[in-house]
Amino acid sequence: MWRFSTFRRNTPSKVGNYSEYYRVNWCQHWFEYFPNPPINILSMIENVLAFHDKELLQHFIDHDITSQLYAWPLLETVFSEVLTREEWLKLFDNIFSNHPSFLLMTVVAYNICSRAPLLNCNLKDDFEFFFHHRNNLDINVVIRQVYHLMETTPTAIHPDSMLHVFVALTKGQYPVFNQYPKFIVDYQTQERERIRNDELDYLRERQTVEDMQAEVDQQRVEDEAWYQKQELLRKAEETRREMLLQEEEKMIQQRQRLAAVKRELKIKEMHLQDAVRRRFLKLQQDQREMELRRLDDEIGRKIYMRDREIAATAKDLEMRQLELESQKRLYEKNLTQNQEAVAKEMRADADAYRRKVDLEEHMFHKLIEAGEMQSQKTQKVMEENLAKAEQACLNTDWKIQSLHKQNCDDLQRNKCYQEVAKLLRENRRKEIELLNAMVEEEAKKRKEAEGKEFDLRSAKKASALSDASRKCFLKQEINAAIEHADHLCHKEKSRFQNEQEDSSCLPRTSQLNDTSEMDPSTQISLNRRAVEWDTSGPNLIKKVRNLRQRLTAQARHRCQTPHLLAT
């Protein structure tokens, strides 16, 4: 504003309007980098200068002269430093009557018109002096050059494409201006706030220093009072120390007297301790003598008890020997009884089997009598041979079984004798081992019983197969005999067909009666045989069960005998 006021001194009201009008229209984009120069505006000027006078721009670049030195001083001072009043008025008449870009073109035209002196400048100070002082330059030439630049500058770099057209001022009040960078204002407020905080910190520190000075003064006064008290205490301590020395001398004298008294008491105490020690030694000697006598009595008593225990153990061993002998006899008696019972059972089985064989032979003989004589003889011979073979097999099986049982009984008796001998030599600590041995023996006996049962089952299967084969054979023979009889009857009928009916009917009825009599007999024999097999099967099962019970009873008896011997 003061730039316009220098040229409009008599009209101050118009100066404000001019300045605001100039700011709104010709200072567009100037405050975007405030407080720094408007880089965008200076770039427009530099682009136009580069297009119209490259040599001058290259001279500026060679001497490190930027647009902030050859363009911004002219814009910042509104050409007031380089023009006279008349020249300035003439120039601004043209500026205000043209587009806002006319001002920027004026800066370029001023540099181009002054290119001769500028090309002769080589120092930065010379350039600064040139753009801050008046120069010998015709303003009319500059204005013509501006118009020439406005017309010849291409639209790509022309400033009018980046600046707005004229904007009129509002009536009553000036328009709001907010085109400055916000961070600058914020920075200023922050700086003011920082300065205020610094002042507050300074005041706070000064107050702290004053408080510290007051505390130091108070501490100095307290230190002086403390030193005075310490001096008084030192004097009192010296007096107390002298008094303590006197008291210590008195205590030393009293301690000497007490030491003499203690010495006398110590001598008396030593005499008393010596007397007590002698009395205690005598008492210990008496106690040891009593202990020796008690030990002698205890040794004699233990010797007597040992002799009694030896005699009692000898008697127990004799009784144990007698018990073992009685148990041995009882065990042998039980074994003989068991053997006799087994022999009786085997004889009963053999008798039953023999009766069964005799019955089968009787049935077979009856069947043979119904057939032909020659076939009867051959069949009889075969049956006898078969019966002999079966009898021989049965005899050998019986002998093998009886021999096997005898061997088993002998082994069992030997094992029992060995166990009895072991029980006589072993003590109670090996009772668990004997129990385990008896359990193993029981398992072996069970295995033997299972083996015998398996042999018995195999024998039963063989006998069942032989019975089935004999049944089939008997059925076949019976059917053959019946067919043969029917064939004979048919022949007799055809031979005596012409004879009398009464005489021919009698033999027929007799033959039929014979056949009818024969059929029930054979059926009865078969039924009896089936009944015998039905009764013999459960008997054999009962015998096997009884045999198992006897074996388990024997094993239990063997397990109980070691306990009796051990007790």
C-alpha positions as CSV (number, residue, x, y, z in Angstrom):
1,M,0.0,0.0,0.0
2,W,2.8,2.4,0.7
3,R,4.0,1.9,-2.8
4,F,0.8,3.4,-4.1
5,S,0.8,6.0,-1.4
6,T,4.1,7.4,-2.6
7,F,2.5,8.2,-5.9
8,R,-1.0,9.1,-4.7
9,R,-0.3,11.3,-1.7
10,N,-3.3,13.6,-2.0
11,T,-5.9,10.9,-2.3
12,P,-5.4,8.4,0.7
13,S,-8.9,6.9,0.3
14,K,-8.1,5.9,-3.3
15,V,-4.8,4.4,-2.3
16,G,-6.5,1.6,-0.3
17,N,-8.9,0.9,-3.2
18,Y,-6.0,0.7,-5.7
19,S,-3.9,-1.5,-3.4
20,E,-6.8,-3.9,-2.8
21,Y,-7.7,-3.9,-6.5
22,Y,-4.1,-4.6,-7.3
23,R,-3.9,-7.5,-4.8
24,V,-7.0,-9.2,-5.9
25,N,-6.3,-9.1,-9.7
26,W,-2.5,-8.7,-10.3
27,C,-1.2,-10.6,-7.2
28,Q,-2.9,-13.9,-8.0
29,H,-1.0,-16.9,-6.5
30,W,1.5,-14.7,-4.9
31,F,0.9,-15.8,-1.3
32,E,0.9,-19.6,-1.9
33,Y,4.5,-19.8,-0.7
34,F,4.4,-16.9,1.8
35,P,6.7,-15.8,3.4
36,N,8.8,-17.1,0.5
37,P,8.6,-15.7,-3.0
38,P,5.9,-17.1,-5.3
39,I,7.8,-19.8,-7.1
40,N,5.0,-20.5,-9.6
41,I,4.8,-16.9,-10.8
42,L,8.6,-16.7,-11.1
43,S,8.5,-19.9,-13.1
44,M,6.1,-18.4,-15.6
45,I,8.4,-15.4,-16.0
46,E,11.4,-17.6,-16.5
47,N,9.6,-19.7,-19.1
48,V,8.7,-16.6,-21.1
49,L,12.2,-15.2,-20.8
50,A,13.6,-18.6,-22.0
51,F,11.4,-18.5,-25.1
52,H,12.2,-14.9,-26.1
53,D,15.8,-14.4,-25.0
54,K,17.7,-17.6,-24.3
55,E,21.1,-15.9,-24.3
56,L,20.1,-13.6,-21.4
57,L,18.7,-16.5,-19.4
58,Q,21.8,-18.6,-20.0
59,H,23.9,-15.6,-18.8
60,F,21.8,-15.6,-15.6
61,I,22.3,-19.3,-15.1
62,D,26.0,-19.1,-15.7
63,H,26.4,-16.5,-13.0
64,D,24.0,-18.3,-10.6
65,I,21.3,-15.6,-10.9
66,T,17.8,-16.9,-10.3
67,S,14.4,-15.4,-10.9
68,Q,14.3,-14.4,-7.2
69,L,17.0,-11.8,-8.1
70,Y,16.0,-10.6,-11.6
71,A,12.2,-10.8,-11.3
72,W,11.0,-10.8,-7.7
73,P,12.5,-7.4,-6.7
74,L,10.6,-5.7,-9.5
75,L,7.3,-7.4,-8.5
76,E,7.9,-6.9,-4.8
77,T,8.6,-3.1,-5.2
78,V,6.0,-2.7,-8.0
79,F,8.8,-1.1,-10.1
80,S,8.9,1.8,-7.7
81,E,12.7,1.5,-7.2
82,V,13.6,1.4,-10.9
83,L,11.1,4.0,-12.3
84,T,10.3,7.6,-11.7
85,R,6.9,8.8,-10.7
86,E,5.9,9.8,-14.3
87,E,7.2,6.5,-15.7
88,W,5.5,4.5,-13.0
89,L,2.1,6.2,-13.7
90,K,2.5,5.7,-17.4
91,L,3.4,2.0,-16.9
92,F,0.5,1.3,-14.5
93,D,-2.0,3.0,-16.7
94,N,-1.2,0.3,-19.2
95,I,-1.1,-2.4,-16.6
96,F,-4.5,-1.5,-15.1
97,S,-6.0,-1.4,-18.6
98,N,-4.8,-4.9,-19.7
99,H,-5.0,-8.5,-18.5
100,P,-3.2,-9.3,-15.2
101,S,-0.6,-11.2,-17.1
102,F,0.6,-7.8,-18.5
103,L,2.5,-7.2,-15.2
104,L,4.5,-10.4,-15.6
105,M,5.2,-9.6,-19.3
106,T,6.5,-6.2,-18.1
107,V,9.1,-7.9,-15.9
108,V,10.3,-10.0,-18.9
109,A,10.3,-6.9,-21.2
110,Y,12.3,-4.9,-18.6
111,N,15.0,-7.6,-18.6
112,I,15.1,-7.9,-22.4
113,C,15.3,-4.1,-22.8
114,S,18.2,-4.0,-20.3
115,R,20.0,-7.0,-21.7
116,A,23.1,-5.0,-22.8
117,P,24.0,-3.8,-19.3
118,L,22.9,-7.1,-17.8
119,L,25.2,-9.1,-20.1
120,N,28.1,-6.9,-19.0
121,C,27.4,-7.7,-15.3
122,N,29.4,-10.6,-13.9
123,L,29.0,-10.2,-10.1
124,K,26.0,-10.9,-8.0
125,D,26.2,-7.6,-6.2
126,D,26.0,-5.8,-9.6
127,F,22.8,-7.6,-10.5
128,E,21.3,-6.8,-7.1
129,F,22.3,-3.1,-7.5
130,F,20.8,-3.0,-11.0
131,F,17.3,-4.3,-10.0
132,H,17.1,-2.0,-6.9
133,H,18.1,1.3,-8.5
134,R,16.9,3.5,-11.4
135,N,18.5,2.8,-14.8
136,N,18.7,4.7,-18.0
137,L,15.8,3.0,-19.8
138,D,12.9,4.4,-21.9
139,I,9.6,3.3,-20.5
140,N,7.9,3.6,-23.8
141,V,10.2,1.0,-25.3
142,V,9.5,-1.3,-22.4
143,I,5.7,-0.9,-22.9
144,R,6.0,-1.6,-26.7
145,Q,8.1,-4.6,-25.9
146,V,5.4,-5.8,-23.4
147,Y,2.7,-5.6,-26.1
148,H,5.0,-7.5,-28.5
149,L,5.5,-10.2,-25.9
150,M,1.8,-10.5,-25.2
151,E,1.2,-11.1,-28.9
152,T,4.1,-13.4,-29.7
153,T,4.2,-15.6,-26.7
154,P,2.7,-19.1,-27.3
155,T,-0.4,-20.1,-25.4
156,A,1.4,-23.0,-23.7
157,I,3.6,-20.7,-21.7
158,H,1.5,-17.6,-21.7
159,P,0.6,-16.4,-18.2
160,D,-3.0,-15.4,-19.2
161,S,-3.9,-19.1,-19.3
162,M,-3.0,-19.5,-15.6
163,L,-4.4,-16.2,-14.3
164,H,-8.0,-15.2,-13.9
165,V,-9.7,-12.2,-15.6
166,F,-10.6,-9.0,-13.7
167,V,-12.7,-9.3,-10.6
168,A,-14.5,-6.2,-9.3
169,L,-14.3,-5.2,-5.7
170,T,-17.3,-5.7,-3.4
171,K,-19.2,-2.7,-2.2
172,G,-19.0,-1.6,1.4
173,Q,-16.3,-4.1,2.5
174,Y,-13.2,-5.6,0.9
175,P,-13.4,-9.3,-0.2
176,V,-12.1,-12.0,2.2
177,F,-8.5,-12.9,1.5
178,N,-7.5,-16.5,2.4
179,Q,-5.1,-17.4,-0.3
180,Y,-2.1,-17.5,2.0
181,P,-0.7,-20.9,3.1
182,K,-2.3,-22.2,6.2
183,F,0.8,-23.9,7.6
184,I,2.5,-20.5,7.7
185,V,-0.2,-19.1,10.0
186,D,-0.2,-22.3,12.1
187,Y,3.6,-22.0,12.3
188,Q,3.3,-18.4,13.5
189,T,0.7,-19.4,16.2
190,Q,3.0,-22.3,17.2
191,E,5.9,-19.9,17.4
192,R,3.9,-17.5,19.6
193,E,2.8,-20.4,21.8
194,R,6.4,-21.6,22.0
195,I,7.6,-18.1,23.0
196,R,4.9,-17.9,25.6
197,N,5.8,-21.3,27.0
198,D,9.5,-20.2,27.1
199,E,8.6,-17.1,29.0
200,L,6.6,-19.2,31.5
201,D,9.5,-21.6,31.9
202,Y,11.8,-18.7,32.4
203,L,9.5,-17.2,35.1
204,R,9.2,-20.7,36.7
205,E,13.0,-21.2,36.7
206,R,13.5,-17.7,38.2
207,Q,11.1,-18.5,40.9
208,T,12.8,-21.8,41.5
209,V,16.2,-20.0,41.7
210,E,14.8,-17.5,44.2
211,D,13.4,-20.3,46.3
212,M,16.7,-22.1,46.2
213,Q,18.5,-18.9,47.3
214,A,16.1,-18.6,50.3
215,E,16.7,-22.3,51.1
216,V,20.5,-21.8,50.9
217,D,20.2,-18.8,53.3
218,Q,18.1,-20.8,55.7
219,Q,20.5,-23.7,55.5
220,R,23.4,-21.4,56.2
221,V,21.7,-20.2,59.4
222,E,20.8,-23.8,60.4
223,D,24.4,-24.8,59.8
224,E,25.8,-22.1,62.1
225,A,23.3,-23.1,64.8
226,W,24.4,-26.8,64.3
227,Y,28.1,-25.9,64.6
228,Q,27.4,-24.1,67.9
229,K,25.5,-27.1,69.2
230,Q,28.3,-29.4,68.2
231,E,30.8,-27.2,70.1
232,L,28.6,-27.4,73.2
233,L,28.2,-31.2,72.8
234,R,32.0,-31.6,72.4
235,K,32.7,-29.8,75.7
236,A,30.0,-31.9,77.4
237,E,31.5,-35.0,75.9
238,E,35.0,-34.2,77.3
239,T,33.6,-33.7,80.8
240,R,31.7,-37.0,80.5
241,R,34.8,-38.7,79.3
242,E,36.8,-37.5,82.4
243,M,34.0,-38.8,84.6
244,L,34.0,-42.2,82.8
245,L,37.8,-42.5,83.3
246,Q,37.3,-42.0,87.1
247,E,34.5,-44.6,87.1
248,E,36.6,-47.0,85.2
249,E,39.5,-46.8,87.7
250,K,37.0,-47.6,90.5
251,M,35.6,-50.5,88.4
252,I,39.1,-51.9,88.0
253,Q,39.7,-51.9,91.7
254,Q,36.4,-53.6,92.3
255,R,37.2,-56.2,89.6
256,Q,40.5,-57.0,91.2
257,R,38.8,-57.7,94.5
258,L,36.1,-59.8,92.8
259,A,38.8,-61.8,91.0
260,A,40.4,-62.7,94.3
261,V,37.1,-63.8,95.7
262,K,36.4,-65.9,92.5
263,R,39.8,-67.5,92.8
264,E,39.0,-68.7,96.3
265,L,35.6,-70.0,95.2
266,K,37.2,-71.8,92.2
267,I,39.6,-73.6,94.5
268,K,36.7,-74.7,96.7
269,E,34.7,-75.8,93.7
270,M,37.6,-77.9,92.4
271,H,37.9,-79.7,95.7
272,L,34.2,-80.5,95.6
273,Q,34.3,-81.7,92.0
274,D,37.2,-84.0,92.9
275,A,35.1,-85.6,95.7
276,V,32.1,-85.9,93.5
277,R,34.2,-87.5,90.8
278,R,35.6,-90.1,93.2
279,R,32.1,-90.9,94.4
280,F,30.8,-91.2,90.8
281,L,33.6,-93.5,89.8
282,K,32.9,-95.8,92.7
283,L,29.2,-95.9,91.7
284,Q,30.1,-96.8,88.1
285,Q,32.3,-99.6,89.3
286,D,29.5,-101.0,91.5
287,Q,27.1,-100.8,88.5
288,R,29.5,-102.6,86.2
289,E,30.0,-105.4,88.7
290,M,26.2,-105.7,89.0
291,E,25.9,-105.7,85.2
292,L,28.5,-108.5,84.9
293,R,26.6,-110.6,87.4
294,R,23.4,-110.1,85.5
295,L,25.1,-111.0,82.2
296,D,26.4,-114.2,83.8
297,D,22.9,-115.1,84.9
298,E,21.5,-114.3,81.5
299,I,24.1,-116.5,79.8
300,G,23.3,-119.4,82.1
301,R,19.6,-119.0,81.5
302,K,20.1,-118.9,77.7
303,I,22.2,-122.1,77.8
304,Y,19.5,-123.8,79.7
305,M,16.8,-122.6,77.3
306,R,18.9,-123.7,74.3
307,D,19.3,-127.2,75.7
308,R,15.6,-127.4,76.3
309,E,14.9,-126.2,72.7
310,I,17.3,-128.8,71.3
311,A,15.5,-131.5,73.2
312,A,12.1,-130.3,72.1
313,T,13.2,-130.0,68.5
314,A,14.5,-133.6,68.7
315,K,11.2,-134.8,70.0
316,D,9.4,-132.8,67.3
317,L,11.5,-134.4,64.6
318,E,10.7,-137.9,66.0
319,M,7.0,-137.0,66.0
320,R,7.3,-135.7,62.5
321,Q,9.0,-138.9,61.4
322,L,6.2,-140.9,62.9
323,E,3.6,-138.7,61.2
324,L,5.3,-139.1,57.9
325,E,5.4,-142.8,58.2
326,S,1.7,-143.0,59.1
327,Q,0.9,-140.6,56.2
328,K,3.0,-142.8,53.9
329,R,1.1,-145.9,54.9
330,L,-2.2,-144.1,54.5
331,Y,-1.2,-142.9,51.1
332,E,-0.1,-146.4,50.0
333,K,-3.4,-147.8,51.3
334,N,-5.4,-145.2,49.3
335,L,-3.3,-145.9,46.2
336,T,-4.0,-149.6,46.4
337,Q,-7.7,-148.9,47.0
338,N,-7.8,-146.7,44.0
339,Q,-6.0,-149.2,41.9
340,E,-8.5,-151.9,42.9
341,A,-11.4,-149.6,42.1
342,V,-9.9,-148.8,38.7
343,A,-9.3,-152.6,38.0
344,K,-12.9,-153.3,39.0
345,E,-14.1,-150.7,36.6
346,M,-11.9,-151.9,33.8
347,R,-13.2,-155.5,34.4
348,A,-16.8,-154.3,34.4
349,D,-16.1,-152.5,31.1
350,A,-14.5,-155.6,29.7
351,D,-17.4,-157.8,30.8
352,A,-19.9,-155.4,29.3
353,Y,-18.0,-155.3,26.1
354,R,-17.7,-159.1,26.0
355,R,-21.5,-159.4,26.6
356,K,-22.1,-156.9,23.7
357,V,-19.8,-159.0,21.5
358,D,-21.5,-162.2,22.4
359,L,-24.9,-160.7,21.7
360,E,-23.7,-159.5,18.3
361,E,-22.3,-162.9,17.6
362,H,-25.5,-164.5,18.6
363,M,-27.5,-162.2,16.3
364,F,-25.0,-162.8,13.5
365,H,-25.3,-166.6,13.9
366,K,-29.1,-166.4,13.7
367,L,-28.7,-164.4,10.5
368,I,-26.3,-166.9,9.1
369,E,-28.7,-169.8,9.7
370,A,-31.3,-168.1,7.5
371,G,-29.0,-168.1,4.5
372,E,-27.2,-170.7,2.5
373,M,-24.8,-173.2,4.1
374,Q,-21.8,-172.3,2.1
375,S,-22.3,-168.6,2.7
376,Q,-22.9,-169.3,6.3
377,K,-19.6,-171.1,6.7
378,T,-17.7,-168.4,4.9
379,Q,-19.4,-165.7,6.8
380,K,-19.0,-167.6,10.1
381,V,-15.3,-167.9,9.4
382,M,-15.0,-164.2,8.5
383,E,-17.0,-163.3,11.6
384,E,-14.9,-165.5,13.8
385,N,-11.7,-164.0,12.3
386,L,-13.2,-160.5,12.8
387,A,-14.2,-161.3,16.4
388,K,-10.7,-162.7,17.1
389,A,-9.1,-159.7,15.6
390,E,-11.3,-157.4,17.6
391,Q,-10.7,-159.5,20.7
392,A,-7.0,-159.4,20.1
393,C,-7.2,-155.6,19.6
394,L,-9.2,-155.3,22.8
395,N,-6.7,-157.5,24.7
396,T,-3.8,-155.5,23.5
397,D,-5.5,-152.2,24.3
398,W,-6.4,-153.5,27.7
399,K,-2.8,-154.6,28.3
400,I,-1.4,-151.3,27.0
401,Q,-3.8,-149.4,29.2
402,S,-3.1,-151.5,32.3
403,L,0.6,-151.3,31.7
404,H,0.4,-147.5,31.1
405,K,-1.6,-147.1,34.3
406,Q,0.9,-149.2,36.2
407,N,3.7,-147.1,34.9
408,C,1.8,-143.9,35.8
409,D,1.1,-145.3,39.3
410,D,4.8,-146.2,39.7
411,L,5.8,-142.7,38.6
412,Q,3.3,-141.2,40.9
413,R,4.5,-143.3,43.8
414,N,8.1,-142.5,43.1
415,K,7.3,-138.8,42.9
416,C,5.3,-139.0,46.1
417,Y,8.3,-140.7,47.8
418,Q,10.6,-138.1,46.5
419,E,8.4,-135.3,47.7
420,V,8.2,-136.9,51.1
421,A,12.0,-137.1,51.2
422,K,12.3,-133.5,50.1
423,L,9.8,-132.4,52.7
424,L,11.9,-134.1,55.4
425,R,15.0,-132.1,54.3
426,E,13.3,-128.8,53.5
427,N,12.0,-126.2,56.1
428,R,9.2,-123.8,56.2
429,R,10.9,-121.2,53.9
430,K,10.4,-123.5,50.9
431,E,6.7,-124.1,51.4
432,I,5.8,-121.9,48.5
433,E,8.0,-123.9,46.2
434,L,6.4,-127.1,47.3
435,L,2.9,-125.6,46.6
436,N,4.1,-124.6,43.1
437,A,5.5,-128.1,42.5
438,M,2.2,-129.6,43.6
439,V,0.3,-127.3,41.3
440,E,2.5,-128.3,38.4
441,E,1.9,-132.0,39.3
442,E,-1.8,-131.4,39.3
443,A,-1.6,-129.8,35.9
444,K,0.4,-132.8,34.6
445,K,-2.2,-135.2,36.0
446,R,-4.9,-133.2,34.3
447,K,-3.1,-133.4,31.1
448,E,-2.7,-137.2,31.5
449,A,-6.4,-137.4,32.2
450,E,-7.2,-135.4,29.1
451,G,-4.9,-137.7,27.1
452,K,-6.6,-140.8,28.5
453,E,-10.0,-139.2,27.8
454,F,-8.9,-138.5,24.2
455,D,-7.8,-142.1,23.9
456,L,-11.1,-143.2,25.2
457,R,-13.0,-141.0,22.8
458,S,-10.9,-142.3,19.9
459,A,-11.7,-145.9,21.1
460,K,-15.4,-145.0,21.3
461,K,-15.3,-143.5,17.8
462,A,-13.6,-146.7,16.5
463,S,-16.2,-148.9,18.2
464,A,-19.0,-146.7,16.9
465,L,-17.7,-147.0,13.3
466,S,-17.4,-150.8,13.7
467,D,-20.9,-151.0,15.1
468,A,-22.2,-148.9,12.2
469,S,-20.4,-151.1,9.7
470,R,-21.8,-154.2,11.4
471,K,-25.3,-152.7,11.4
472,C,-25.1,-151.9,7.7
473,F,-23.7,-155.4,7.0
474,L,-26.6,-157.1,9.0
475,K,-29.2,-155.0,7.3
476,Q,-27.8,-155.9,3.9
477,E,-27.8,-159.6,4.8
478,I,-31.3,-159.5,6.2
479,N,-32.6,-157.8,3.0
480,A,-30.8,-160.4,0.9
481,A,-32.3,-163.2,2.9
482,I,-35.8,-161.7,2.6
483,E,-35.4,-161.3,-1.2
484,H,-34.1,-164.9,-1.5
485,A,-37.1,-166.2,0.4
486,D,-39.5,-164.2,-1.7
487,H,-37.8,-165.6,-4.8
488,L,-38.2,-169.1,-3.6
489,C,-41.9,-168.6,-2.8
490,H,-42.4,-167.2,-6.2
491,K,-40.9,-170.3,-7.8
492,E,-43.0,-172.6,-5.6
493,K,-46.1,-170.7,-6.6
494,S,-45.4,-171.1,-10.3
495,R,-44.5,-174.8,-9.9
496,F,-47.6,-175.9,-8.0
497,Q,-50.0,-173.5,-9.7
498,N,-52.1,-176.4,-11.1
499,E,-52.4,-178.2,-7.8
500,Q,-55.0,-177.7,-5.2
501,E,-55.4,-174.3,-3.7
502,D,-55.7,-175.6,-0.2
503,S,-52.5,-177.6,-0.3
504,S,-50.7,-174.7,-2.0
505,C,-51.9,-172.2,0.6
506,L,-50.6,-174.1,3.6
507,P,-46.9,-174.0,2.8
508,R,-47.4,-170.4,1.6
509,T,-48.8,-169.5,5.0
510,S,-46.0,-171.4,6.7
511,Q,-43.4,-169.6,4.7
512,L,-45.0,-166.3,5.4
513,N,-45.2,-167.2,9.1
514,D,-41.5,-168.0,9.0
515,T,-40.7,-164.7,7.4
516,S,-43.0,-162.9,9.8
517,E,-41.3,-164.7,12.7
518,M,-37.9,-163.9,11.3
519,D,-38.6,-160.2,10.9
520,P,-39.6,-159.5,14.5
521,S,-36.6,-161.4,15.9
522,T,-34.2,-159.4,13.8
523,Q,-36.0,-156.2,14.8
524,I,-35.9,-157.2,18.5
525,S,-32.2,-157.9,18.2
526,L,-31.5,-154.6,16.6
527,N,-33.6,-152.8,19.2
528,R,-31.8,-154.6,22.0
529,R,-28.5,-153.6,20.5
530,A,-29.6,-149.9,20.3
531,V,-30.8,-150.1,23.9
532,E,-27.5,-151.6,25.0
533,W,-25.5,-148.9,23.3
534,D,-27.8,-146.2,24.8
535,T,-27.2,-147.6,28.3
536,S,-23.4,-148.2,27.8
537,G,-22.8,-144.6,26.6
538,P,-23.9,-142.9,29.9
539,N,-22.1,-145.6,31.9
540,L,-18.9,-144.9,30.1
541,I,-19.4,-141.1,30.7
542,K,-20.1,-141.8,34.4
543,K,-16.9,-143.9,34.7
544,V,-14.9,-141.2,33.1
545,R,-16.3,-138.6,35.5
546,N,-15.6,-140.9,38.5
547,L,-12.0,-141.3,37.2
548,R,-11.6,-137.6,37.0
549,Q,-12.9,-137.1,40.5
550,R,-10.5,-139.7,41.9
551,L,-7.6,-138.0,40.2
552,T,-8.5,-134.6,41.6
553,A,-9.0,-136.1,45.1
554,Q,-5.5,-137.7,44.9
555,A,-4.0,-134.4,43.8
556,R,-5.7,-132.5,46.6
557,H,-4.6,-135.1,49.1
558,R,-1.0,-134.7,47.8
559,C,-1.3,-130.9,48.2
560,Q,-2.6,-131.3,51.8
561,T,0.1,-133.7,52.9
562,P,3.0,-131.1,52.7
563,H,1.0,-128.7,54.9
564,L,0.5,-131.4,57.5
565,L,4.1,-132.3,57.4
566,A,5.2,-128.7,57.7
567,T,2.9,-128.1,60.7
